[in-house]
Amino acid sequence: MSYNLITQSFDLPDGRTVTIETGKLAKQADGSVVIKMGDTMLLATVVSAQEAREDVDFMPLSVDYKEKYAATGKFPGGFFKREGRPSEYEILISRLVDRALRPLFPEDYHAETQVLITLISAGTDVLPDALAALAASSALAVSDIPIKEAISEVRVARINGEFVINPSQTALEEADLELMVAATLDNIMMVEGEMKEVSEAVMLEALKVAHEAIKVQCQAQIDLAAKVEKANPKREYCHETNDEELKKAVHENTYEQCYQLALQGNPDKHARTDAFKAIREAYLETFSEEERAEKEKLVKRYFHDVEKEAVRNAILNEKIRLDGRKLDQVRPIWSEVDYLPSAHGSAIFTRGETQSLVTVTLGSKMDEQMIDGAVIDGYNKFLLHYNFPPFSTGEARPIRGVGRREVGHGNLAMRALKQVLPGEEENPYTIRIVSDILESNGSSSMATVCGGTLALMDAGVKITKPVSGIAMGLITDGEKFAVLSDILGDEDHLGDMDFKVTGTVDGITACQMDIKVDGLRYEILEQALEQARQGRMHILGEMAKTITEPRADYKDNVPRIEKMMVDKEFIGAIIGPGGKVIQEMQKETGTVITIQEEGNFGVIDIVSSDKQSIEAAKARIKAIVAVPEVGEVYLGTVKNIVAFGAFVEILPGKDALLHISEIDWKRIDKVEDVLKVGDKIKVKLIGVDPKTGKLKLSRKVLIPRPERKQ
């Protein structure tokens, strides 16, 4: 045996055992582990360059989560039949792990680092994403890469009033709260999830339950790393060159100016940026050209630190924010609906210097999104897409497709709004919301939630309640703290927390939190949640000035959908051979018709913006599913003539025999003398052969019988 297997195990609260092993797979990586829980296995690897690249003063970390289809015994879809670009689900998990891992690295560590997490085996009804951050952090723990401490992540759900850690996919369907929580032994670092209008107190309790489970997982990593020789000690590095005298000089010459500028409270983002830049440039002008060329890069780095310190101190000491607002004050809001005449629903939501243009499109079952993942598959009837073009921040840069940030922000807004969507009976539509951010200075995802609510009501979608969202920030020095409502982009960048909370008047529907500081007390979180609740109520009030409830009916350009239920035995007759019947029906009536088997029934959706077209299609379907009744009179079509009579179609797809003796009271020698193929004739169903089930028709009973000659 050419490997040295080292393992560490722990139990989840429900007794399931999780094992972390290292030393067997991927030994050339700086760190690698396999996480096992039942039949579920994830391989995590981490590699970090020995030296940082020149001119890199940030942490170049990349995290990718990938699910192998073989892990669940599936073939990938598509022409190539192999795994390709990551799905939105994989992107979202990659983001969750990235956000949890990034704070682990020292601030002066700048070597390019890549973390790969791969699902290599999946147990039945298991959601492996809750183990991804544990796998990534464990790989770092057993490597020589310097990290501050271990983290882990769990999914916590409330099911039938009880909190459950890492529930099964089936059990999760019954949950009224679902959160992904990442934490160290001492501090919560990241939260993201959705809820069915739960209270702030319930959410805080869920965080505490999650943290207790995470502590066990962090300790398991510490114990595992202690057994790995490579992990002790961590590698030495030097990725920054500093000039302490210059750093002190920058602070002495610019801090007071930055502090006074922060106190001025300018609501114009670009004007503030230019003003801080002017302070920096004025200091750089004190150097000769030669000195400036040598020291400019360091001056800019040190000035950024001075600006951050000054802004934070101004907020803590004076309770004045960069744009002049009070700590709990929300920026001015205006909104408008029905802005785009051709859209099914539209809204503009503007808060301060952040603006979202939102559209709603209503489609049929054919517009549903098919999800073909290794673990999760099915169909999605509610889509929300978030776009962040460069002009929204006054930048000019190439557009390289949808980025991870756009996927993440769109998912948060989707989870916030899906809680208030009507059920299948009230909403037969597939719904797509698109949020285009036209201006951005913080909280654009929350503007998407607010604009999405307005656009849904404008489209006539019967949402149960309006939803609003707000982003909360935090500035703290460990003792003093300030919780900020509706944060600016600068306050997000310079602050210690970005806590997005969405909800209705009755509770929270979604949240996303990233914390950048150690030792965040639960009482601070409690204050942030209460301040967020008050902010949400204020924003809902401002939205109500524009629209208070969904419009009574859909707009004229919205396709109407009517449902029909038929016994499943008729599905084949409605579709016809090779789809011939349903295709002809759609062409002739100008409708779109879909049919799906559910239990013992066929559920039919008929889609058209023309009421008459829908009625015509319904009549055609009713005729197909109608059961012929003895004694009924039908207007039939002659389909075929034979020597002993004619076959007449009395209902779509249902032919019956009109015997030559039943055509007329008088004797007929040849059927062709009376009838031709295509003739429309009235006939009466006079009987059904009990042995064969064949239908018998009569035409003559509908004709007055001639009087007999005397």
ZICOR-V403333 format. One record per pair of residues at least 4 apart in sequence whose ideal C-beta (glycine too) atoms are under 7 Angstrom apart, sorted by the first residue. I is the first residue (numbers start at 1). J is the second residue. Records with the same first field share a line. If there is no record, write none. Layout:
I: J ; J
//
This chain:
3: 23 ; 24 ; 27
4: 23
5: 21 ; 23 ; 24
6: 21 ; 22 ; 23 ; 224 ; 227 ; 228
7: 19 ; 20 ; 21
8: 20 ; 220 ; 223 ; 224
9: 17 ; 18 ; 19
10: 18 ; 216 ; 217 ; 220
11: 15 ; 16 ; 17
12: 16 ; 18 ; 165 ; 166 ; 213
13: 165 ; 213
16: 37 ; 38
18: 35 ; 37
19: 36
20: 33 ; 35 ; 138 ; 220 ; 224
21: 33 ; 34
22: 32 ; 33 ; 142 ; 224 ; 228
24: 34
25: 32 ; 34 ; 43
26: 32 ; 43 ; 45
27: 32
29: 45 ; 46 ; 47
30: 46 ; 47 ; 48 ; 143 ; 144 ; 145
31: 46 ; 139 ; 140 ; 142 ; 143 ; 145
32: 44 ; 45 ; 139
33: 44 ; 135 ; 138 ; 139 ; 142
34: 41 ; 43
35: 41 ; 42 ; 131 ; 134 ; 135 ; 138
36: 41
37: 131
38: 123 ; 126
39: 121 ; 123
40: 121 ; 122 ; 123 ; 126 ; 128
41: 120 ; 121
42: 117 ; 118 ; 119 ; 120 ; 128 ; 131 ; 132 ; 135
43: 118 ; 120
44: 115 ; 117 ; 135 ; 136 ; 138 ; 139
45: 116 ; 139
46: 113 ; 115 ; 139 ; 140 ; 143 ; 145
47: 114
48: 111 ; 113 ; 145
49: 111 ; 112
50: 111
51: 111
52: 56 ; 110 ; 111 ; 239
53: 112
56: 60 ; 110
57: 110 ; 301
58: 110
59: 102 ; 105 ; 109 ; 110
60: 110 ; 112 ; 113
61: 98 ; 101 ; 102 ; 113
62: 114
63: 94 ; 97 ; 98 ; 101 ; 115 ; 136
64: 94 ; 116
65: 90 ; 93 ; 94 ; 97 ; 117 ; 132
66: 86 ; 90 ; 118
67: 71 ; 90 ; 119 ; 373 ; 374 ; 375
68: 83 ; 118 ; 119 ; 120 ; 374
69: 74 ; 75 ; 76 ; 83 ; 374
71: 119 ; 120 ; 121 ; 122 ; 374
72: 122 ; 374 ; 375
74: 374
75: 81
76: 81 ; 82 ; 83
77: 372
80: 84
86: 90 ; 91
87: 373
88: 92 ; 407
89: 93 ; 373 ; 376
90: 94
91: 95 ; 404 ; 407
92: 96 ; 407 ; 408 ; 411
93: 97 ; 129 ; 132
94: 98
95: 99 ; 404 ; 408
96: 100 ; 133 ; 153 ; 180 ; 192
97: 101 ; 117 ; 132 ; 133 ; 136
98: 102
99: 190 ; 514
100: 133 ; 151 ; 153 ; 182 ; 189 ; 190
101: 115 ; 136 ; 137 ; 151
103: 189 ; 516
104: 140 ; 147 ; 148 ; 149 ; 151
105: 109 ; 147
106: 146 ; 148
108: 239 ; 240
109: 146 ; 237 ; 239
110: 239
111: 237 ; 239
113: 145
115: 136 ; 139
117: 132 ; 135 ; 136
119: 128 ; 374
122: 126 ; 128 ; 374 ; 375
125: 168 ; 169 ; 170
126: 168
127: 155 ; 169
128: 375
130: 153 ; 154 ; 155 ; 166
131: 135
132: 136
133: 137 ; 151 ; 152 ; 153 ; 182
134: 138 ; 152 ; 153 ; 217
135: 139
136: 140
137: 141 ; 150 ; 151 ; 152 ; 221
138: 142 ; 221 ; 224
139: 143
140: 145 ; 147
141: 150 ; 221 ; 224 ; 225 ; 231
142: 224 ; 225 ; 228 ; 230 ; 231
143: 230 ; 231
144: 230 ; 231 ; 234 ; 235
145: 234 ; 235
146: 234 ; 235 ; 237
149: 184 ; 185
150: 184 ; 218 ; 221 ; 222
151: 182 ; 183 ; 184 ; 189 ; 218
152: 214 ; 217 ; 218
153: 180 ; 181 ; 182
154: 165 ; 166 ; 181 ; 210 ; 213 ; 214
155: 166 ; 167 ; 178 ; 180
156: 163 ; 165 ; 179 ; 181 ; 206 ; 209 ; 210
157: 164 ; 167 ; 172 ; 175 ; 177 ; 178
158: 162 ; 163 ; 175 ; 176 ; 177 ; 206
159: 164 ; 167 ; 171 ; 174 ; 175
160: 174
163: 206 ; 209
164: 171
165: 213
167: 171 ; 172
168: 172
172: 178
176: 195 ; 196 ; 198
177: 195 ; 198 ; 202 ; 206
178: 193 ; 194
179: 191 ; 193 ; 206 ; 210
180: 192 ; 193
181: 188 ; 191 ; 207 ; 210 ; 211 ; 214
182: 189 ; 190
183: 187 ; 188 ; 189 ; 211 ; 214
184: 189 ; 218
185: 215 ; 218
186: 518
187: 518 ; 519 ; 520
188: 207 ; 211 ; 515 ; 520
189: 515
190: 513 ; 514
191: 207 ; 511 ; 513
192: 512
193: 510 ; 511
194: 415 ; 419 ; 509 ; 510
195: 203 ; 507 ; 508 ; 509 ; 510
196: 419
197: 419 ; 503 ; 504 ; 506 ; 507 ; 508 ; 509
198: 202 ; 203 ; 507 ; 508
199: 507
200: 204 ; 508 ; 529 ; 530 ; 533
201: 205
202: 206
203: 207 ; 508 ; 529
204: 208 ; 522 ; 525 ; 526
205: 209
206: 210
207: 211
208: 212
210: 214
211: 215
213: 217
214: 218
215: 219
216: 220
217: 221
218: 222
219: 223
220: 224
221: 225
222: 226
224: 228
225: 231
242: 247
243: 247 ; 298
244: 248
245: 249
246: 250 ; 295 ; 298 ; 299 ; 302
247: 251 ; 302
248: 252
249: 253
250: 254 ; 283 ; 299 ; 302 ; 303 ; 306
251: 255 ; 306
253: 283
254: 258 ; 279 ; 280 ; 283 ; 303 ; 306
255: 259 ; 306 ; 309 ; 310
256: 260
257: 261 ; 279
258: 262 ; 276 ; 279 ; 306 ; 307 ; 310
259: 263 ; 310 ; 313 ; 314
261: 275 ; 276 ; 279
262: 310 ; 311 ; 314 ; 322
263: 314 ; 318 ; 320
265: 320 ; 321 ; 322 ; 323 ; 324
266: 271 ; 272 ; 323
267: 323 ; 324
268: 272
269: 273 ; 353 ; 441
270: 274 ; 394
271: 275
272: 276 ; 322
273: 277
274: 278
276: 280 ; 307
277: 281
278: 282
279: 283
280: 284 ; 300 ; 303
281: 285
283: 299
284: 292 ; 296 ; 299
287: 291 ; 292 ; 295
288: 292
289: 293
290: 294
291: 295
292: 296
295: 299
296: 300
297: 301
298: 302
299: 303
300: 304
302: 306
303: 307
304: 308
305: 309
306: 310
307: 311
308: 312 ; 494
309: 313
310: 314
311: 315 ; 322 ; 494
312: 316 ; 475 ; 494
313: 317
314: 318 ; 320
315: 319 ; 320 ; 321 ; 475 ; 482
316: 475 ; 477 ; 480 ; 482
319: 327 ; 482
320: 324
321: 325 ; 327 ; 484
322: 488 ; 490 ; 491
323: 488
325: 329
327: 482 ; 483 ; 484 ; 485
328: 485 ; 531 ; 534
329: 485
330: 485 ; 486 ; 535 ; 538 ; 539
331: 351 ; 352 ; 486
332: 352
333: 350 ; 351 ; 539 ; 542
334: 350
335: 347 ; 348 ; 349 ; 350 ; 454 ; 543 ; 546
336: 347 ; 348 ; 546
337: 346 ; 347 ; 454 ; 458 ; 546 ; 547
338: 346 ; 458
339: 346 ; 347 ; 348
340: 346 ; 359
342: 557
343: 359 ; 360
344: 360 ; 361 ; 362 ; 459 ; 555 ; 557 ; 558
345: 359 ; 360 ; 455 ; 456 ; 458 ; 459
346: 358 ; 359 ; 455 ; 458
347: 358 ; 451 ; 454 ; 455 ; 458
348: 355 ; 357
349: 356 ; 358 ; 447 ; 450 ; 451 ; 454
350: 355
351: 443 ; 447 ; 486
352: 441
353: 439 ; 441
354: 439 ; 440 ; 441 ; 442 ; 443 ; 444 ; 447
355: 438 ; 439 ; 447
356: 435 ; 437 ; 444 ; 447 ; 448 ; 451
357: 436 ; 438
358: 433 ; 434 ; 435 ; 448 ; 451 ; 452 ; 455
359: 434 ; 455
360: 431 ; 433 ; 455 ; 456 ; 459 ; 461
361: 432
362: 429 ; 431 ; 459 ; 558 ; 559
363: 367 ; 429 ; 430 ; 432
364: 430 ; 559 ; 561 ; 592 ; 594 ; 605 ; 607
365: 430 ; 594 ; 605
366: 592 ; 594
367: 430
368: 379 ; 380 ; 381 ; 430
369: 379 ; 380 ; 383
370: 379
371: 376 ; 377 ; 378 ; 379 ; 380
372: 377
373: 377
381: 430 ; 431
382: 414 ; 418 ; 421 ; 431
383: 432
384: 410 ; 413 ; 414 ; 417 ; 433 ; 452
385: 410 ; 434
386: 406 ; 409 ; 410 ; 413 ; 435 ; 445 ; 448
387: 406 ; 435 ; 436 ; 437
388: 392 ; 405 ; 406 ; 437 ; 440 ; 444
390: 395 ; 396 ; 397
392: 437 ; 438 ; 439 ; 440
393: 440
402: 406 ; 407
404: 408
405: 409
406: 410
407: 411
408: 412
409: 413 ; 444 ; 445 ; 448
410: 414
411: 415
412: 416 ; 445 ; 500 ; 510 ; 512
413: 417 ; 435 ; 445 ; 448 ; 449 ; 452
414: 418
415: 510
416: 449 ; 467 ; 469 ; 502 ; 509 ; 510
417: 421 ; 449 ; 452 ; 453 ; 467
419: 509
420: 463 ; 464 ; 465 ; 467 ; 504
421: 427 ; 463
422: 426 ; 427 ; 461 ; 462 ; 463 ; 464
423: 427
426: 462
427: 461 ; 462
428: 561 ; 563 ; 605
429: 561
431: 461
433: 452 ; 455
435: 448 ; 451 ; 452
437: 444
440: 444
441: 488 ; 489
442: 471 ; 487 ; 488 ; 489 ; 491 ; 492
443: 447 ; 471 ; 486 ; 487
444: 448
445: 449 ; 500
446: 450 ; 469 ; 470 ; 471 ; 500 ; 502
447: 451
448: 452
449: 453 ; 467 ; 468 ; 469 ; 502
450: 454 ; 468 ; 469 ; 539 ; 543
451: 455
452: 456
453: 457 ; 466 ; 467 ; 468 ; 543
454: 458 ; 543 ; 546 ; 547
455: 459
456: 461 ; 463
457: 463 ; 547 ; 549 ; 550 ; 551
458: 547 ; 551
459: 554
460: 550 ; 551 ; 553 ; 554 ; 555
461: 550
462: 550
463: 550
465: 504 ; 505 ; 506
466: 504 ; 540 ; 543
467: 502 ; 503 ; 504 ; 509
468: 502 ; 536 ; 539 ; 540 ; 543
469: 500 ; 501 ; 502
470: 485 ; 486 ; 501 ; 532 ; 535 ; 536 ; 539
471: 486 ; 487 ; 498 ; 499 ; 500
472: 483 ; 484 ; 485 ; 487 ; 499 ; 501 ; 528 ; 531 ; 532
473: 484 ; 487 ; 491 ; 492 ; 495 ; 497 ; 498
474: 481 ; 483 ; 484 ; 495 ; 496 ; 497 ; 524 ; 528
475: 481 ; 482 ; 484 ; 495 ; 496
476: 480 ; 481 ; 496 ; 517
478: 519
481: 524
483: 527 ; 528 ; 531
484: 491
485: 531 ; 535
486: 535
487: 491 ; 492 ; 495
489: 493
490: 494
491: 495
492: 498
496: 515 ; 516 ; 517
497: 513 ; 515 ; 516
498: 514
499: 513 ; 528
500: 511 ; 512
501: 508 ; 511 ; 529 ; 532 ; 536
502: 509 ; 510
503: 507 ; 508 ; 509 ; 536
504: 509
505: 537 ; 540
515: 520
520: 524 ; 525
522: 526
523: 527
524: 528
525: 529
526: 530
527: 531
528: 532
529: 533
530: 534
531: 535
532: 536
533: 537
534: 538
535: 539
536: 540
537: 541
538: 542
539: 543
540: 544
544: 548
554: 558
557: 609
559: 607 ; 608 ; 609
560: 608 ; 609 ; 611 ; 614
561: 605 ; 606 ; 607
562: 606 ; 614 ; 618
563: 603 ; 604 ; 605
564: 604 ; 606 ; 618 ; 621
565: 601 ; 603
566: 570 ; 601 ; 602 ; 604 ; 625
567: 600 ; 601
568: 597 ; 600 ; 601 ; 602
570: 574 ; 602 ; 624 ; 625
571: 575 ; 595 ; 597 ; 602
573: 624 ; 653
574: 581 ; 582 ; 595 ; 621 ; 624
575: 579 ; 581 ; 582 ; 595
576: 580 ; 581 ; 582
579: 583
580: 584
581: 585
582: 586 ; 593
583: 587
584: 588
585: 589 ; 593 ; 617 ; 620
586: 591 ; 592 ; 593
589: 613 ; 616 ; 617 ; 620
590: 608 ; 610 ; 613
591: 606 ; 607 ; 608 ; 613 ; 614 ; 617
592: 607
593: 604 ; 606 ; 617
594: 605
595: 602 ; 604
596: 603
597: 602
598: 603
604: 621
606: 614 ; 617 ; 618
608: 613 ; 614
611: 615
612: 616
613: 617
614: 618
615: 619
616: 620
617: 621
618: 622
619: 623
620: 624 ; 652
621: 625
622: 626
623: 651 ; 652
624: 652 ; 653
626: 651
628: 632 ; 650 ; 651 ; 654 ; 685 ; 695
629: 685
630: 685 ; 686 ; 687 ; 688
631: 685
632: 685
633: 682 ; 684 ; 702
634: 650 ; 683 ; 685
635: 680 ; 682
636: 648 ; 649 ; 650 ; 681 ; 683
637: 648 ; 649 ; 678 ; 680
638: 646 ; 648 ; 675 ; 676 ; 677 ; 678 ; 679 ; 681
639: 647 ; 648 ; 649 ; 655 ; 677
640: 646 ; 647 ; 677
641: 646 ; 671 ; 672 ; 675 ; 677
644: 659 ; 660
645: 657 ; 658 ; 659 ; 660 ; 671
646: 658 ; 671 ; 675
647: 655 ; 657
648: 655 ; 656 ; 658 ; 681 ; 683 ; 697
649: 654 ; 655
650: 654 ; 656 ; 683 ; 685
656: 685 ; 695 ; 696 ; 697
657: 694 ; 695 ; 696 ; 697
658: 662 ; 663 ; 683 ; 697 ; 699
660: 668 ; 671
662: 697 ; 698 ; 699 ; 700
663: 668 ; 671 ; 674 ; 675 ; 699 ; 700
664: 668 ; 674 ; 699 ; 700 ; 703
665: 700 ; 703 ; 705 ; 706
668: 673 ; 674
669: 673
671: 675
675: 679
681: 699
682: 702
683: 697 ; 698 ; 699
684: 697 ; 698 ; 701 ; 702
685: 695 ; 697
686: 696 ; 697 ; 698 ; 701
687: 696
688: 693 ; 695 ; 696
689: 693 ; 694 ; 696
699: 703
//
